[in-house]
């Protein structure tokens, strides 16, 4: 009896049970829409999760490479140098040590010493021999600006033919055998050297010899660099461009002389041993920016340190010379980038954690809503004998059939969308999303159907009391949120940057404490959601009784329906509040970054545009600029940067202004507003009735002055005199103190009325231009026309716009990439919040449709049906919107002391200190717009559902035994 001997199978064996496959096909055919929706959700989430680490890696690597490129080759090249071979060894061995073959072998050995991930670009690296001390040239036809003879630097460097093209003549060649005693060698010069030093093909330049006759260097060719900005020419700029040197002198007229370079062939290097120029060997290794990656930043620092003063230096000396040294500023460039990234990365992590939390909640909510929709079906299966393990296995398989292909498609989309970065992190992120989607429904079903039962108790929001486990979990989250807020307020988002720099790390959020700090906004949103869910039944109970006494049943019925909402509302509300908090926090960060850049640009320029010259501007220029498109007002300034108080040697920047216009400008820009009347100079009575007050450069009464706090503390409120650069004196008395002013950036300034200055000192040197849309091209054209092509060169003005100044602060792809990723994360979080709202409303759509159908049989009109559904959805929507606004505001207020936006907002080229700081503040648009969107969506969907249901018949909704 235990064997199956039927005709369809092998005798003696049982048939394999294929019951799982029909189950899956049946379920997918029964609810294809739900399967497609789950697939789209998993695919989109897996795509975003896989694209995020690759996008971060892309902009971080681009930022590192930009930092290395912008630092220029003289700073980033590894300069390996060794002195000339010692004089105690035979001359033939000394000459052999500087020969091209020996230098090439040493170059290859040094390349092998460089440790990964530091990669060298062979095409831009070079080696050679040059003289350390410059050699005087005896030729009198060379230019001598002060009578001093020109000096030459001789260099026998490799790769000249590959990095230059002939402009005249031919490349230099060495004779059969060049030694230290060779009397004449050939050389080439660049086009710039030939032009400035009057060198032609065939010219002969003599330089001193050591214990021998002078060395004759014959110029056989003039070369032009193929790429003048390449490392080959910029590492030693003298090879390309001669310099006019001004040696230090003890008084008298300064003297200058020209210094140029003569490019010898590598085979002629031994001849340098016969000159007094102290020849030195060198190997210049240029890093390959394309091979640098940000995730190897710590190892890069270790590799550079090893070459400078570690095991790498020992190996380099073994390969070259015992006295070889290695120098570079690449370690400083890497440290500057690490400091910038340590300030940017935590902010991006905050957005990533927020969006990730919302996505997780939405996936869990999708699983829970599916389990709630199929509650009767699963309970019936359990009642008919289905085991918990078997039921869970079927649900996992059913979900995996949909989720696994969708996750794979999402991963493929991410790899195509962001075709850069390491694949393992993207695969891991997509796999985590897929596994979560596969586990959400089975875990919820496992928890809900542990005990067999067909009919469950009511789970109304107003009737179900929280369990003890839920209370413990909420208290745990409250403790975590409090710890995260305290840590963020005390340490800040970049609290580990110093340690990261000291250790060569990159400021990663690697520790659990740093991850807890990044999760602070999310935890605040979660706690707020849990608190609001606990408080939600109270207003419903308070409003239910008054609504019951009102005329009409719509109000009472809508409140009753809202109160009987399932407790599964916790997940939609959790998703909405977390997303709204993240959106408010992220929007405030982006707004703070934009405001900080605008503020810094205004601090530097003082207005929307600044026209400034070293000398006086033409008197007609202000009117010409005022007529330019977009210009509303022009404020002339007379600035003297070298005004000296009394007999002191210190100088204080002084600006003469027109009080009325300057007061309007200061009030408009928010930089030290003041009453115009307090700065006006008092009219001075003429001594003989004919002379004008202040015509001699001084006034009878001291000029009222607006000063910075530092200047006011230094000079007090007593009158003191100032000596201006034109020789005139003016007496001022500080009457106003402000920390900032539009005319002069910095902490030291004095502002006076121009009417009290002398004629020369009162001439405007700067124009501050304000307007709504100032055109840079039109303004520069007006300034050029106003100054004139034949004007005094000192009157040629420099034009700077606030928009251009603002763009200076986005100096690195690290900043712009972080801003884009942050904005994308906030947008994705908002999209998931909308999706959570739609899922919740769609889940309740069949029940609402059946309710309207039943009520219509009792006389409910279409307008009353719309009001009923809108009023039913309104309490939850109001709860989410109001809670989102309050939670976002609280998160920003609580976390603002620990958030420093300076790194992402105000990084400047070359690592210069930024102008001011950037602090986090609440952005009203980020607080209210997402909340209003949620409110409008909830009510709009409810109204749309009522309208659609009213157009359809009621037969289907009124069928007896309908599962809905």
Residue pairs with C-beta under 8 A, 6 or more apart in sequence:
2 14
3 11
3 12
3 13
3 14
4 13
4 14
4 15
5 11
5 12
6 15
8 15
9 15
20 394
20 397
23 394
23 398
24 394
24 397
24 398
24 401
27 398
28 35
28 398
28 401
28 402
34 370
35 402
37 366
38 366
38 370
38 399
38 402
38 403
38 406
38 437
39 402
39 403
39 405
39 406
40 406
41 362
41 363
41 366
41 437
41 835
42 363
42 402
42 403
42 406
42 407
42 410
42 433
42 434
42 437
43 406
43 407
43 409
43 410
43 413
44 410
45 359
45 362
45 363
45 410
45 433
45 437
46 406
46 407
46 409
46 410
46 411
46 414
46 429
46 430
46 433
46 434
47 410
47 411
47 413
47 414
47 417
47 430
48 355
48 359
48 410
48 414
48 828
49 356
49 359
49 410
49 414
49 429
49 430
49 432
49 433
50 410
50 411
50 414
50 415
50 426
50 427
50 429
50 430
51 414
51 417
51 418
51 426
52 352
52 429
52 821
52 825
53 421
53 422
53 425
53 426
53 429
54 414
54 415
54 418
54 420
54 421
54 422
54 425
54 426
55 418
55 421
55 817
55 820
55 821
55 824
56 348
56 817
56 821
57 293
57 294
57 295
57 420
57 421
57 422
57 425
58 418
58 420
58 421
58 817
59 813
59 814
59 816
59 817
59 818
59 820
59 821
60 294
60 295
60 341
60 814
60 817
61 292
61 293
61 294
61 420
62 813
62 814
62 817
63 294
63 337
63 340
63 341
63 812
63 813
63 814
63 815
63 817
64 292
64 293
64 294
64 297
64 337
64 814
65 289
65 290
65 292
66 812
66 813
66 814
67 333
67 336
67 337
67 812
68 76
68 287
68 289
68 292
68 330
68 333
69 289
70 909
70 910
71 329
71 330
71 333
72 234
73 124
73 230
73 231
73 234
73 235
73 286
74 234
74 235
74 237
75 328
75 329
75 330
75 332
75 333
76 286
76 287
76 328
76 329
76 330
76 333
77 231
77 235
77 284
77 285
77 286
77 287
77 328
77 330
78 114
78 120
78 284
78 285
78 286
78 287
78 304
78 307
78 326
78 328
78 330
79 235
79 282
79 284
79 326
79 327
79 328
80 110
80 282
80 283
80 284
80 285
80 316
80 320
80 324
80 325
80 326
81 280
81 281
81 282
81 283
81 324
81 325
81 327
82 280
82 281
82 282
82 320
82 321
82 323
82 324
82 325
83 278
83 280
83 281
83 321
83 323
84 94
84 98
84 272
84 273
84 278
84 279
84 280
84 281
85 93
85 94
85 97
85 98
85 273
85 321
86 94
87 94
91 179
91 180
91 273
94 180
94 270
94 273
95 179
95 180
95 270
95 273
96 102
97 281
98 129
98 269
98 270
98 272
98 273
98 279
98 281
99 267
99 269
99 270
100 158
100 266
100 267
100 269
103 127
103 128
103 129
103 158
103 266
103 269
103 281
103 283
104 127
104 158
106 127
106 281
106 283
106 319
106 320
107 125
107 127
107 283
109 319
109 320
110 283
110 285
110 316
110 319
110 320
111 120
111 122
111 125
111 285
113 307
113 312
113 315
113 316
113 319
114 120
114 285
114 303
114 307
114 312
115 302
115 303
115 306
115 312
116 299
116 303
117 291
117 292
117 293
117 296
117 299
117 300
117 303
118 287
118 300
118 303
118 304
119 287
119 288
119 291
119 292
120 285
120 286
120 287
120 288
121 231
121 286
121 287
121 288
121 289
123 162
124 230
124 231
124 232
124 286
125 231
125 283
125 284
125 285
125 286
126 157
126 158
126 159
126 232
126 235
126 283
126 284
127 157
127 158
127 281
127 282
127 283
127 284
128 155
128 156
128 157
128 158
128 266
128 269
128 281
128 282
129 155
129 156
129 269
129 272
129 279
129 280
129 281
129 282
130 153
130 154
130 155
130 156
130 157
130 236
130 272
130 279
130 280
130 282
131 153
131 154
131 155
131 272
131 275
131 277
131 278
131 279
131 280
132 277
132 278
132 279
132 280
133 276
133 277
133 278
134 151
134 152
134 153
134 259
134 277
135 151
135 152
135 153
135 154
135 207
135 208
135 275
135 276
135 277
136 149
136 150
136 151
136 152
136 207
136 208
137 149
137 150
137 151
137 152
137 205
137 206
137 207
138 149
138 206
138 207
138 214
139 150
139 203
139 204
139 205
139 206
141 198
142 149
142 150
142 197
142 198
142 199
142 205
142 258
143 150
143 196
143 197
143 198
143 258
144 150
144 257
144 258
145 244
145 256
145 257
145 258
146 253
146 254
146 255
146 256
146 257
147 255
148 255
148 256
148 257
149 257
150 197
150 257
150 258
150 259
150 260
151 245
151 257
151 258
151 259
151 260
152 205
152 207
152 217
152 259
152 260
152 261
152 262
153 238
153 259
153 260
153 261
153 262
153 277
154 187
154 207
154 217
154 261
154 262
154 264
154 272
154 275
154 277
155 236
155 239
155 261
155 262
155 263
155 264
156 263
156 264
156 265
156 266
156 267
156 268
156 269
156 272
157 239
157 263
157 266
158 266
159 232
160 171
160 188
160 223
160 263
160 265
161 171
163 225
163 226
163 227
163 230
163 232
163 233
164 188
164 190
164 223
164 224
164 225
164 226
165 223
165 224
165 226
166 221
166 222
166 223
166 224
167 191
167 221
167 222
167 223
167 224
168 201
168 221
168 222
169 188
169 201
169 202
169 219
169 220
169 221
169 222
170 220
170 221
171 188
171 220
171 221
171 223
171 265
172 185
172 186
172 187
172 188
172 220
172 221
172 263
172 264
172 265
172 268
173 186
173 220
173 265
173 267
174 185
174 186
174 265
174 267
174 268
175 182
175 185
178 185
178 267
178 268
178 269
178 270
178 271
179 270
179 271
179 274
180 212
180 270
180 271
180 272
180 273
180 274
181 212
181 274
182 215
182 268
182 270
182 271
182 274
183 213
183 215
183 216
184 215
184 216
184 217
184 218
185 215
185 216
185 217
185 218
185 264
185 265
185 268
185 271
186 217
186 218
186 219
186 220
186 264
186 265
186 268
187 217
187 218
187 219
187 220
187 262
187 263
187 264
188 219
188 220
188 221
188 222
188 223
188 262
188 263
189 197
189 199
189 219
189 222
189 223
189 260
189 261
189 262
189 263
190 222
190 223
190 224
190 225
190 239
190 240
190 241
190 261
190 263
191 222
191 223
191 224
192 240
192 241
192 242
193 199
193 240
193 241
193 242
193 260
193 261
194 200
194 219
194 222
196 242
196 258
196 260
197 242
197 258
197 260
199 205
199 219
199 222
199 260
200 219
200 222
201 219
201 220
201 221
201 222
202 218
202 219
202 220
203 218
203 219
204 216
204 217
204 218
204 219
205 216
205 217
205 219
205 262
206 214
206 215
206 216
206 217
207 214
207 215
207 217
207 275
207 277
208 214
208 215
208 275
208 276
209 215
209 274
209 275
209 276
210 274
210 275
210 276
211 274
212 274
215 271
215 274
215 275
217 262
217 264
219 262
223 263
225 232
225 233
225 240
227 233
228 234
228 240
231 284
231 286
233 239
233 240
234 240
235 284
235 286
236 261
236 284
238 259
238 260
238 261
239 261
239 263
240 261
242 258
242 259
242 260
242 261
243 258
243 259
244 256
244 257
244 258
244 259
245 256
245 257
245 258
245 259
246 254
246 255
246 256
247 255
247 257
249 255
264 271
264 272
269 279
272 279
273 279
281 320
281 321
283 320
287 330
292 300
294 341
294 506
295 422
295 506
297 334
297 337
297 338
297 341
297 504
297 505
297 506
298 503
298 504
298 505
298 506
300 334
301 331
301 334
301 335
301 338
301 504
302 504
303 312
304 328
304 330
304 331
304 334
305 331
305 504
306 312
306 313
307 313
307 316
307 326
307 328
308 326
308 327
308 328
308 331
312 326
313 324
313 325
313 326
316 324
316 326
317 323
317 324
335 501
336 911
337 814
338 497
338 500
338 501
338 504
338 505
338 506
338 507
339 497
339 501
339 507
339 903
340 812
340 814
340 815
340 903
340 907
341 506
341 507
341 814
342 494
342 496
342 497
342 500
342 501
342 506
342 507
342 903
343 493
343 494
343 497
343 507
343 900
343 902
343 903
343 904
344 814
344 815
344 818
344 903
344 904
345 506
345 507
345 508
345 509
345 818
346 493
346 494
346 507
346 509
346 514
346 517
346 518
347 493
347 589
347 818
347 822
347 899
347 901
347 904
348 818
348 821
348 822
348 825
349 509
349 514
349 515
349 518
350 493
350 518
350 520
350 521
350 585
350 586
350 589
351 582
351 586
351 589
351 821
351 822
351 825
351 826
351 829
352 518
352 825
353 515
353 518
353 519
353 521
353 522
354 521
354 522
354 525
354 578
354 579
354 581
354 582
354 585
354 586
354 825
354 826
354 829
355 582
355 825
355 826
355 828
355 829
355 832
357 519
357 522
357 525
357 526
357 578
357 582
358 575
358 578
358 579
358 582
358 829
358 832
358 833
358 836
359 433
359 828
359 829
359 832
360 436
361 571
361 574
361 575
361 578
361 832
361 836
362 575
362 832
362 835
362 836
362 839
363 433
363 436
363 437
363 440
364 436
364 440
364 444
364 571
365 568
365 571
365 572
365 575
365 836
365 839
365 840
366 437
366 440
366 839
367 437
367 439
367 440
367 441
367 443
367 444
368 440
368 444
368 568
368 571
369 568
369 839
369 840
369 843
370 441
370 444
371 378
371 441
371 444
371 445
371 448
372 566
372 568
372 843
373 843
374 445
375 448
375 456
376 454
376 963
378 391
378 445
378 448
378 449
379 449
379 452
379 453
379 454
379 456
380 454
381 391
382 388
382 391
382 449
382 452
382 453
383 452
383 453
383 454
388 446
388 449
388 450
391 445
391 449
392 442
392 445
392 446
395 441
395 442
395 445
396 438
396 439
396 442
399 437
399 438
399 440
399 441
399 442
400 438
403 434
403 437
403 438
404 434
404 438
406 434
406 437
407 430
407 431
407 433
407 434
407 437
408 430
410 430
410 433
411 426
411 427
411 430
414 426
414 430
415 423
415 426
458 464
459 566
459 567
459 568
460 563
460 564
460 565
460 566
460 567
461 533
461 536
461 537
461 563
461 564
461 565
461 566
461 567
461 569
462 537
462 540
462 541
462 563
462 564
464 567
466 474
466 534
474 527
474 530
477 523
477 526
477 527
477 530
478 527
480 516
480 519
480 523
481 520
481 523
481 524
481 526
481 527
483 516
484 516
484 517
484 519
484 520
484 523
485 520
485 524
485 894
485 895
487 513
487 516
487 517
487 520
487 898
488 517
488 520
488 895
488 898
488 899
489 894
489 895
489 897
489 898
490 898
491 517
491 898
492 898
492 899
492 900
493 517
493 518
493 898
493 899
493 900
494 507
494 900
494 903
495 517
496 507
496 511
496 514
497 507
499 505
500 506
500 507
500 508
501 507
508 514
509 515
509 517
509 518
517 898
520 891
520 895
521 581
521 582
521 585
521 891
521 895
522 578
522 581
522 582
524 581
524 887
524 890
524 891
524 894
525 574
525 577
525 578
525 579
525 580
525 581
525 582
525 887
525 891
526 574
526 577
526 578
528 577
528 581
528 883
528 886
528 887
528 890
529 570
529 573
529 574
529 576
529 577
529 578
529 883
530 570
530 574
532 573
532 577
532 879
532 883
533 569
533 570
533 573
536 875
536 879
537 563
539 875
540 559
540 562
540 563
540 875
541 563
543 559
544 556
544 559
544 560
544 563
547 555
547 556
547 559
548 556
550 556
554 864
554 867
554 868
554 871
555 871
557 868
558 867
558 868
558 871
558 872
558 874
559 871
559 875
561 851
561 868
561 872
562 872
562 874
562 875
562 876
565 876
568 843
569 840
569 876
571 836
572 836
572 837
572 839
572 840
572 876
573 876
573 879
573 880
573 883
575 832
575 833
575 836
576 833
576 836
576 837
576 880
576 884
576 934
577 880
577 883
577 884
577 887
578 829
578 833
579 829
579 830
579 832
579 833
579 836
579 884
579 930
580 833
580 880
580 881
580 883
580 884
580 885
580 887
580 888
580 930
580 931
580 934
581 884
581 887
581 888
581 891
582 825
582 826
582 829
583 826
583 829
583 830
583 833
583 888
583 926
583 930
584 884
584 885
584 887
584 888
584 889
584 891
584 892
584 922
584 923
584 926
584 927
584 930
585 888
585 891
585 892
585 895
586 822
586 823
586 825
586 826
586 829
586 926
587 826
587 923
587 925
587 926
587 927
587 930
588 888
588 892
588 920
588 921
588 922
588 923
588 926
589 822
589 899
589 901
589 920
590 819
590 822
590 823
590 826
590 923
590 926
591 921
591 923
591 925
591 926
592 901
592 905
592 918
592 919
592 920
592 921
592 923
593 819
593 901
593 904
593 905
593 918
595 918
595 921
596 901
596 902
596 905
596 906
596 916
596 917
596 918
596 919
597 806
597 809
597 810
597 905
597 906
598 802
598 806
599 916
600 805
600 806
600 809
600 905
600 906
600 914
600 915
600 916
601 802
601 803
601 805
601 806
601 809
602 669
602 670
602 671
602 742
602 802
603 671
603 740
603 745
603 915
603 916
604 745
604 805
604 915
605 768
605 800
605 801
605 802
605 805
606 665
606 669
606 671
606 741
606 742
606 743
606 744
606 745
606 768
607 635
607 665
607 669
607 742
607 768
607 769
607 770
607 802
608 769
608 770
608 771
608 774
608 801
608 802
609 768
609 769
609 770
609 771
609 774
609 776
609 779
609 799
609 800
609 801
609 802
610 766
610 767
610 768
610 769
610 799
610 800
611 617
611 621
611 625
611 766
611 767
611 769
611 779
611 783
611 797
611 798
611 799
612 639
612 765
612 766
612 767
612 797
612 798
612 800
613 765
613 766
613 787
613 794
613 795
613 796
613 797
613 798
614 765
614 794
615 765
615 792
615 794
615 795
616 760
616 763
616 764
616 765
616 794
616 795
617 636
617 763
617 764
617 765
617 766
617 767
617 786
617 787
617 795
617 797
618 786
618 787
618 788
618 791
618 795
619 763
620 786
621 764
621 767
621 783
621 786
621 787
621 797
622 634
622 636
622 764
622 767
624 782
624 783
624 785
624 786
625 631
625 634
625 767
625 769
625 779
625 782
625 783
625 786
626 633
626 634
627 782
628 774
628 775
628 778
628 779
628 781
628 782
629 773
629 775
629 778
630 771
630 772
630 773
630 774
630 775
630 778
631 769
631 770
631 771
631 774
631 779
632 770
632 771
632 772
633 661
633 664
633 665
633 769
633 770
633 771
634 767
634 768
634 769
634 770
635 657
635 658
635 661
635 662
635 665
635 742
635 767
635 768
635 769
635 770
636 657
636 658
636 754
636 764
636 766
636 767
637 655
637 656
637 657
637 662
637 743
637 764
637 765
637 766
637 767
637 768
638 655
638 656
638 657
638 754
638 757
638 761
638 762
638 763
638 764
638 765
638 766
639 653
639 654
639 655
639 656
639 743
639 744
639 765
639 766
640 653
640 654
640 655
640 656
640 724
640 725
640 761
641 651
641 653
642 651
642 725
643 651
643 652
643 653
643 654
643 722
643 723
643 724
643 725
643 750
644 650
644 651
644 652
644 722
644 723
645 652
645 715
645 720
645 721
645 722
646 720
646 721
652 711
652 722
652 748
652 749
652 750
653 744
653 746
653 748
653 749
653 750
654 722
654 724
654 749
654 750
654 751
654 752
655 741
655 743
655 744
655 749
655 750
655 751
655 752
655 766
656 752
656 753
656 754
656 756
656 757
656 761
656 762
657 679
657 743
657 751
657 752
657 753
657 754
658 753
658 754
659 676
659 677
659 679
659 680
659 753
660 676
662 676
662 679
662 742
662 743
662 751
663 673
663 674
663 675
663 676
663 679
664 676
665 742
665 768
665 770
666 672
666 673
666 674
666 741
666 742
667 673
668 770
669 742
671 738
671 740
671 741
671 742
672 706
672 738
672 739
672 740
672 741
672 742
674 706
674 736
674 738
678 704
678 735
678 736
679 704
679 705
679 706
679 735
679 736
679 751
679 752
679 753
680 704
680 753
680 755
681 694
681 699
681 701
681 703
681 704
681 752
681 753
681 755
681 756
682 699
682 701
682 704
683 693
684 693
684 694
684 699
684 700
684 701
685 693
685 700
686 692
686 693
693 699
693 700
693 756
694 755
694 756
694 757
694 758
695 758
695 759
696 728
696 758
697 724
697 726
697 727
697 728
697 729
697 730
697 757
697 758
697 759
697 760
697 761
698 728
698 729
698 730
698 731
698 758
699 730
699 731
699 756
702 719
702 731
702 732
702 733
703 730
703 731
703 732
703 733
703 752
703 753
703 756
704 732
704 733
704 735
704 736
704 752
704 753
705 732
705 733
705 734
705 735
705 736
705 750
705 751
705 752
706 734
706 735
706 736
706 737
706 738
706 741
706 750
706 751
706 752
707 715
707 734
707 736
707 737
707 738
707 749
707 750
707 751
708 737
708 738
708 739
708 741
708 746
708 747
708 748
708 749
708 750
709 737
709 739
709 747
710 747
710 748
711 734
711 748
711 749
711 750
712 734
712 737
715 734
716 734
717 733
717 734
717 735
718 733
719 731
719 732
719 733
720 731
720 732
720 733
721 729
721 730
721 731
721 732
722 729
722 730
722 731
722 732
722 750
723 729
724 730
724 757
724 758
724 761
726 758
726 760
726 761
728 757
728 758
728 760
728 761
730 752
730 756
730 757
730 758
730 761
732 750
732 752
734 750
739 747
741 749
741 751
742 768
743 749
743 751
743 766
743 768
744 751
745 915
754 762
755 762
767 797
769 779
774 801
774 802
776 799
776 801
776 803
776 804
779 799
779 801
780 799
783 797
783 799
787 795
787 796
787 797
808 908
808 909
809 815
809 905
809 906
809 907
809 908
809 914
810 816
811 907
811 908
811 909
812 907
815 904
815 905
815 907
818 904
819 904
830 930
830 933
833 930
833 934
834 933
834 934
834 937
837 880
837 934
837 937
837 938
837 941
838 937
838 941
841 873
841 938
841 941
841 942
841 945
845 945
846 964
847 964
848 869
848 872
848 945
848 949
849 945
849 949
849 957
849 964
850 957
850 958
850 962
850 964
852 860
852 865
852 868
852 869
852 946
852 949
852 950
852 957
853 949
853 954
853 957
853 958
854 957
854 958
855 865
855 868
856 865
856 954
857 954
857 958
860 868
862 946
862 947
862 950
865 946
865 949
865 950
866 942
866 943
866 946
866 947
866 950
868 946
869 942
869 943
869 945
869 946
870 939
870 942
870 943
870 946
872 942
873 938
873 939
873 941
873 942
874 938
874 939
876 938
877 934
877 935
877 938
877 939
878 935
880 931
880 934
880 935
880 938
881 931
881 932
881 934
881 935
882 931
884 930
884 931
884 934
885 927
885 928
885 931
888 922
888 926
888 927
889 922
889 927
892 920
892 921
892 922
893 922
895 920
896 919
896 920
896 921
899 919
899 920
900 917
900 918
900 919
901 918
901 919
901 920
902 914
902 917
902 918
904 918
905 914
905 918
906 914
906 915
906 916
906 917
906 918
907 914
908 914
956 962
957 964
